[in-house]
Amino acid sequence: MKKVNHVIFLCITICFLCSCNAQSTINQLDFMEGTWKIENKSTYENWQKEKGDQFIGYSYKLQEGSKKITETLAIKKIDNLLVYQATVPNQNAGKTISFNLNTSIKDKFSFENLAHDFPKKIQYQKLDESTLYVQVLGENDQGFSYRLIKQ
C-alpha cells in the first residue's frame, strides 16, 4: 500500500513540476507584450497577455492609414506544452497551425512543427528591451529573418 501512495505522490509531483515549468516559461515571454514594428516596413505584430496565462496577437500592415490584419496568433499552454498558433487567411485552408516550443534551445524561443511545409520553425530572440530578432525557417533552416522594434 505504501508503494501505491508513493507512486501516486510521484505522479502528482511530476504533473505539478511540468505545469510550473510551462507556467514559468510563458512568464518569460512577458517582454513580448505590446506593439512591434518590422524594421523598415509598415508591418507590425501586437501581443497582449490574457487571462489564463496566454498571449493573443496578430500581425497587420498599415495601408492608407488603416490596419489590415494578415495573421492571428496565440501562445498558450496546451497539455503542459507551450504552443505558438498561427492562422493566416488564404493559407492552409484557413486552419490554425501549431508549433511547440523546443525547450532544448536556450538562447531563443524556438517554436517548431517539423511536419509543416513552411515554416517549420518560428524563433524569437530578445536582443534588448526594444528589439527582437525573428527567424522564420523551413527545410534545412532556410528562410528569412527580421528585426522587430518596440513601439
C-alpha positions in Angstrom: 0.0 0.0 0.0 2.9 2.4 0.8 4.3 1.8 -2.7 1.0 2.8 -4.3 0.9 6.0 -2.2 4.5 6.8 -3.2 3.7 6.2 -6.9 0.6 8.5 -6.7 2.6 11.1 -4.9 5.4 10.9 -7.5 2.8 11.3 -10.4 1.2 14.3 -8.7 4.7 15.9 -8.1 5.7 15.3 -11.8 2.5 16.8 -13.1 2.9 19.8 -10.8 6.5 20.4 -11.9 5.6 20.2 -15.5 2.8 22.6 -15.0 5.1 25.0 -13.2 7.8 24.7 -15.9 5.3 25.7 -18.7 4.0 28.4 -16.4 7.4 29.9 -15.8 8.2 29.7 -19.5 5.1 31.6 -20.5 6.0 34.3 -18.0 9.4 34.6 -19.6 7.6 35.8 -22.7 6.2 38.9 -20.9 8.7 41.1 -22.8 6.7 40.4 -26.0 3.7 42.3 -24.8 2.9 45.4 -26.8 3.2 46.5 -30.4 6.3 45.8 -32.5 7.2 47.1 -36.0 9.2 45.2 -38.5 12.3 47.3 -39.1 12.0 49.5 -42.3 8.5 48.2 -43.1 4.9 49.1 -42.3 4.2 45.7 -40.9 3.5 45.2 -37.2 2.9 42.5 -34.5 0.8 43.1 -31.5 0.8 40.8 -28.4 -1.3 41.0 -25.3 -1.2 38.8 -22.3 -4.6 37.4 -21.5 -6.2 35.7 -18.5 -5.3 32.0 -18.3 -1.7 33.0 -19.0 -1.8 33.1 -22.7 -0.7 35.6 -25.3 -3.1 36.7 -28.1 -1.6 38.5 -31.0 -1.9 39.5 -34.6 0.2 40.8 -37.5 -1.0 43.6 -39.6 0.0 46.1 -42.2 -0.9 49.7 -42.3 -2.5 50.5 -45.7 -3.8 54.0 -46.3 -4.0 54.6 -42.6 -6.0 51.5 -41.7 -4.9 48.2 -40.3 -5.1 45.1 -42.5 -4.8 42.0 -40.3 -2.6 39.4 -42.1 -2.3 36.8 -39.4 -3.8 35.9 -36.0 -1.5 34.5 -33.4 -1.6 32.9 -29.9 0.9 31.4 -27.5 -0.6 29.2 -24.8 -0.2 26.2 -22.7 -1.7 23.0 -24.2 -1.2 19.7 -22.4 1.8 21.2 -20.5 3.5 22.3 -23.7 3.9 25.9 -24.7 2.4 26.2 -28.2 2.5 29.0 -30.8 -0.5 29.1 -33.0 -0.8 31.0 -36.3 -3.8 31.4 -38.6 -3.2 33.0 -41.9 -6.3 33.8 -44.1 -6.0 32.1 -47.6 -3.3 29.6 -46.3 -3.7 26.1 -45.0 -7.5 26.3 -45.8 -7.8 28.8 -43.0 -6.7 26.3 -40.4 -4.6 27.2 -37.4 -1.1 25.7 -37.4 0.5 24.9 -34.1 4.2 25.0 -33.3 5.6 23.5 -30.0 8.3 25.2 -28.0 11.6 23.4 -28.3 12.8 23.7 -24.7 16.3 22.4 -25.5 17.2 25.7 -27.2 18.1 28.1 -24.5 19.1 31.4 -26.2 15.8 31.9 -28.1 12.2 30.8 -28.1 12.0 28.3 -31.0 8.5 27.1 -31.8 8.7 24.1 -34.1 6.4 22.0 -36.3 8.8 19.9 -38.5 5.8 18.2 -40.2 4.6 21.6 -41.6 5.7 22.6 -45.1 6.7 26.2 -44.3 7.6 27.4 -41.9 8.9 24.6 -39.7 10.4 26.9 -37.1 9.4 30.4 -35.8 12.1 31.8 -33.5 12.0 34.9 -31.3 15.2 36.2 -29.7 15.2 39.2 -27.4 18.2 41.3 -28.3 17.4 44.1 -25.8 14.3 45.7 -24.3 13.2 47.3 -27.6 14.5 44.8 -30.2 13.5 41.3 -31.1 15.2 39.1 -33.8 12.7 36.8 -35.6 13.6 33.9 -37.8 11.1 32.1 -40.0 12.7 28.9 -41.2 11.8 25.9 -43.4 13.7 23.0 -44.7 17.4 22.9 -43.8 16.8 26.1 -41.7 16.4 28.1 -44.9 14.0 31.1 -44.7 14.1 34.7 -43.7 14.6 36.9 -40.7 13.8 40.4 -39.5 14.0 42.7 -36.5 11.0 43.9 -34.6 11.3 47.3 -32.9 9.0 48.0 -29.9 6.6 50.9 -30.5 
